[in-house]
Amino acid sequence: MTRKTFRARAAVVAGTAALAVAGTGAVAPARAAVPHYTLTVGPAAAQRYTDINDRGDIIGVGQQPGAQNGQAFVIKAGTSTPQFLSTPSDPGNTRQYTEPLAINNNGVTVGDTYLTPTTGPVLNVHRPTRWDGPGATGVDLGVDPDRSFFDVRATGINDSGLIVGKTLQADDHTDAWTVNGTTITRLPPLPGGTEARANGVNDNGVVVGAAIAADKATIPAVEWVNGQIRSLGILPGGTYAEARAVNSSGVAVGQSTVTTGKELGLSHAVVFSGGDVTDLNVPGTGRGDTVANAVNDDGTIVGQAVATGFVYQNGVATDLSTLIPAGTGFHILTATGINNHGDIVGLATKTANGTGTRYPVLLTPTE
């Protein structure tokens, strides 16, 4: 797994204004009406939202006054002011960048802090960080310390405080791990494989991600249950899949290719459940990358289809831009998170092709 593809691959590119279509691979239940949403644009200091918990706390990245551009924040439920996240060594974020990737229902945030020293024994590193609250509360998790050009990120946390993450070494080798209190545990790769990465964890401790197979020619999505790894598979013809999130029932979502080329192939948004990989066949599939980013406990999935955010519910994928009040002028580019109340966070623009100023948005169901 290369440094180029270590981050999430869903790219905002030329888009489509497709409407709802039926998914494939399973018989859909009786279809309830897809909810419509009110749209709340984030405050001026916010640049993008990354996740939302069941309390309604939102995390994201924005411009902190006096800091380097791009700092983690939390907007507490019922408020509209970003509270920025930093560390005791740099409370003003003047020498570092911070990025939040997940927040649990206790308000604990995890992500990474990017340190940019110009001199010294350790250069250019991302450090896995936990914030127990707003302000200079960031704590380094201690995984793979003191390594130049190491990219170490905490990617998920459950309500028990179990944290998962991944390390990209300077030679592009990747490892998956968990942190429980002060205990660091390395997650095993697939038998015969050498690399893995972890992206999410549910409250039962099921961890999901991706790993290189023994043949070195394929990268299937995987899960770890009680520390034991199992392949979740790849769509037929594909050579790469990755699970990005998992709900309390163990249903995981993410992406899979249907061609050779591993991560370089076009991705389809998929769900991994019951030993099957199902193509959601969302609008835009085949014209550019599509990816499922999050799933709640009701099984509602959100993600991105080329440059269009979608919600997938009861066997139907719907362009989120068609579910917000008419006349707003906004086009939803991607949906990055959903909570168990159905609240969705994402990114929007006022042009259908994805160009121009981008706005973090909260979509709240109205029915």
Helices and strands as residue ranges (DSSP letters): G 3-5, E 21-22, E 37-41, E 46-52, E 58-62, E 71-75, E 83-84, E 96-103, E 109-115, E 125-131, E 139-140, E 151-157, E 163-168, E 174-180, E 183-187, E 196-201, E 207-211, E 221-225, E 228-233, E 241-246, E 252-257, G 262-264, E 267-273, E 276-279, E 290-295, E 301-305, E 308-313, E 316-319, G 320-322, E 331-338, E 344-349, E 358-365
